[in-house]
Amino acid sequence: MQIQPILAALRHHKAGTMLIALQIALTLAIVCNALFIVHQKLAHLSQPTGIDEANIFVINNQWADSMSGPQIDAQMQADLAALRQLPAVHDATASESYPLSGYDWDDFITMKPGQVQKTTDAAVYFGDTHFLDTLGLKLIAGRNFRADEIAPLAPHHDTVPPVAIVTQKLADKLYPNGSALGKTFYAMNPAPVTIIGIVQRLQRQEVETWSAPYAYESLIFPRRLDGDGTYYIVRAKPGEMAAAMREAEQALIAQNRMRIIDPKDGVLTFAQVRHRAYDSDRGTAILMGIICAVLLVITGAGIVGLTSFWVGQRRKQIGIRRALGATRRDILNYFLTENFLISGAGAVAGIVLAIAINLWMIAYVQMTRMPWFYVLAGVVVLLLLGQGAALAPALRASRVSPVEATRSV
């Protein structure tokens, strides 16, 4: 089929042609970037924390009575001893936070005292000798804390412990050209911190976009808490989560009734923790998916409407062509080719617009560069959508008989 007659016909319908091409361009640009965002959000949802999520639950404990630091410390040690003795509990520990908790305490990490520019930011956890075992962290080098290294948390957190356990990601960041074990770093303090152990993975508490580059750069200091509130992290034995959760709360109340454990949010499985942490990402992915679906439906409807309108306007011309020997296939191919040219022009403009939007988001919204796959996939989808939307009107046009079309002559 010759393209020149089709282009000549389109020049007589400039407004409709440009409107559909622009709609396709905007849809392609938005859908490509939206699907890229959806993919990133879904990948974010499934990021591993490095802990035994299936068997861990968290108790948010608040004291209802006024107690001194030493009194709280003694009570917490009694609580932990009671939790560890429960038949369904594997181990338990206390900490100020846990992965995905949302409360993020990070330290300005440098390699020498007085360094102005930070080497990195590391998420800070405080833990005792049971911290690694309770969370199910995999120690790949070095050792765990010793009991004599665990001390109460300083009143204003201004005393940095002399030793720490770090993640593999943080170790590689600090010492990319060799093992970090036994070496030192500085954490907002003139005294060096020696790395005594390296765990494979421990995700930070925060899941916002800004923290993504530091997601697994975490460190653990040997400290136990003595504040007004804390989290008891409990690891149940496999298959005994429900029993452990029930027994743990009862054991804590038996130890001291002057505490507050919210009946709704006080005890959470890690599945609930993960669901809450990524609620915003999940909502964004759903919203973007809905936007993509609505845009595709509107674009398809626009193509159907315009092609149907043109078929109605050209019934006489179609009949004349049929009378001159054009087959149904010729008429069908004409309208499909015409629509393909419009869709193709819109796709070219959409590619440019999609790349421009992605570059803008990289500069202002901390997005990453969108792979070409999304643009190419979007072009294929829009072209197929355009041809599918034009098919029904084109089939109706091909069924116009020469007699019916020429009766009005």
Summary of the structure (lengths in Angstrom):
residues: 409
radius of gyration: 32.2
end to end distance: 27.0
largest distance: 103.6
contacts: 1330
relative contact order: 0.19
helix: 53%
strand: 17%
